Amino acid sequence: MHTRITPNILYFGTPVVLLSTLNEDGTPNLAPMSSAFWLGWRAILGLGARSKTAQNLIRTRECVLNLPSDALAPAVDRLALTTGSNPVPERKQERGYRYVQDKFGRAGLTPTPSETVKPPRAAECPVAMEAVVEAVHPIGDGGTQAFEVQVQRVWAHEAVRTPGTDDHIDPDAWRPLIMSFQKLYGLGPQVHPSRLATIPERFYRGPDLEHASTL
């Protein structure tokens, strides 16, 4: 039997993204977030409108979506309760946030140059996607915004690629870090064969991917 409840958050489990952007002085900001999903070569990112990352995205229109593996959970957790905003906004002060200028250093991750955007990639993350902002959509009263970004480059460690291919991530090798109700989890093994997986991935190629190949 179901029981009616009123949870404060509805974070049932989504991949963690380390979003790198550029600050006004050209230094990189690195922020963990998990309100993200992908459609083809586009992603929707949900962010607080007053966050440093949102401000950077609106100003520069560029970012990198770094996807950490479950082995990088300690690095992600070191970024928790930190912000690139100085002074720290009052609401974040109430929650225990503090200002950190060098987010890559704080996480213990290595910035590496991107190819099509200015924000750096995080070298230790098995997957990194360079992207540009295509549209910004206010949500509700505008305190939260949904950023539609178009992916321009996808980078992957050899360890998570399907051997012998240049267009396929091996889901048995890829172990994303998952946030569920503010806690960090890994991804277990496949629980059941998928009929959807019988469709070759090339059938999902779209115009965004073709455009990215020309950049």
N, C-alpha and C positions, 0 to 999 in steps of 0.2 A: 504494500500500500504506500502511495506517496503521502508525504506530509508537507503542507505549505510552510515555506521558510522565507526569510528576507535577508539573504547574505549581503554583507557590505560591499563585496567585490565579486565579480564573476570571472575570475582567472582560473579557468578549468584546465589550462595547460597549453602553452604556446612556446615556440623556440625563442631563446634569448638572442638579441642582436646587440652588438657593440657598435653604436653609430658614431662614426668619426665625421666631424665638421671642422671648419676653420673659424677661429675667433677673429675679432676686429684687428688684432695685432699680428695676424698670420700664424699664430700658434694653434696646434690642433686640440680640439676637445674630443673626449671619448666618453660616451654615455651609454650605460646599459638600459635596454628597453625590451619589452616583449609583446607589445601590441602591434603585431605585424603579420601580414599575410601576402601571398604572391599570386598573381594571375598572369600567366605567360612571363614576359620579361618586364613586368611592372609589379610594384609593391605598394601597399597601403600601410602607412606608419601612423599610429596614433600617439600624439604627444601633447603635453600640457602647453598651452599657448605662451605661457610666460617663461618656459624653460629656456636655458641657454641654447640648447640644441635647436629648438624651434626658431629662435631668433636668428641663429646662424643659417639655418636652412632658408628662411625667408630672404635674408640678405644676400647669400652667395648662390643659392639654388643648386648646391652640390653636396654630396655626401658619399660615404662608403659604408655599406652594410657588412660588417664583419660578423661571421657566425662562429662562435666558440664551440668547441666540443665539450663533452661532459668533464674531460680531464682539466679544462681551464676554469672550472667552477671557483677555485680559490682566487684567481685573477679577477673574475667578475665580481666576486663578493668584496674584494678590496675597493671596488668603485662604489659600492653601496653607501648611501648616505653622504655622498660627495656631490658637489655642484661646481660648474664653471662660472656661476654668477657671483659677482662680487660688487656690492655686499650680498650676502645670502638673503633671499626673500623671506619675509616674516613667516609665511606658512611653512617653509622648509626648515627654518630655525626651530619652530615648534616641534618638528619631527626629528630633530637631531642632526640635520645636514650641516656640513662645513665646506668652506671653499677650498678647492684644490686646483692649482694652476696646471701642474703637469700630470694630466690624467694617465697618459701612457706610462710614465714613470711610476705612478701610484699602483697601477695594475701589474707592472712588471712585464709589459708587452713592448714590442719593438715596432716603431713606425717605419713603414717602407713606402717609397714613392708610388703613387698611382699613375696610370697612363693617360686617362681622359679627364680626370678631375684633380683639383688641388689637395683635398684632404687625403691623408695617408691611409694605407691599409695597415692592419695589425698582422705582422708576419706570422705569429703563432696560431692565428685562427685558420682552421682547415679550409674555410671558404670565405671569400671576400667579393663583394659586388660593388663596382663603381656605378653611381647613379646620379641623375639630375632631377630636380623637382619640376614636374609638369603642371601640378595644380595643388591648391590648398583649399580644403573644405572645412569650414567651422562646424563644430558639433554642439548641439544643445545651445547653451547660452554663450558659446564662443570660448569658454575656458579650456576646451580641448579642441585640437585641430587634427584633421586627417590629411596627411601629405601623400599625394600620389607621385611616385617617383618612377622614372624609366631607367632600367638597368642598361649600362653601356659596355661593361666588361665583367666577366665572371672569372675569378681565379680560384684554383683548388690545389691542395696538396696532392701529390701523387698517391698518398696512402688512401685517399677516399675516392679516387677515380677508378672506374671499371677498367681493368687492364686491356690495352689494345684499342681503346676508344679515346676520342677527344671531345665527346659530347654527352658523357654520362657519369653521374655520381653513383657510386656503388652503395645502395641503401644498407647493405650488410656491414660495410666498413664505416659509414657515416654515423656518428653517435652525437647528435646535437644535445646541447644543454637546454633543458625544459624548465620553465617557471610555472608552477602550479600553486595558486593561493600563496604567493610570496615566498615559496620555498623552491629550492633547486633540485632537479631530478635528472637522471639520465634516461636513455631510451632503451628498452629491452629488445630481445630478439623478435623477429616476425612471429606473429601468433597464428596466422592462417594465410594460405595462398590467396592472392588477389587476382580476380578475373580482369580488373582494370589494367593490371600490369602486363597483360598479354598484348596490349596496344603498343606498337613501337613508338618510342618517344619522338621520333622525327615527325610524326603526324601532328605534334603540338607546336611545331615551328610557326612563328607568326611574323608580321611585318616589323615589330620592334627588334626581333633578333636579326632580321635582314639589315635593318638600319644600323644596328650596333656593329655589324661586320664591316661596314664601310668607314667607320671612324678610325 
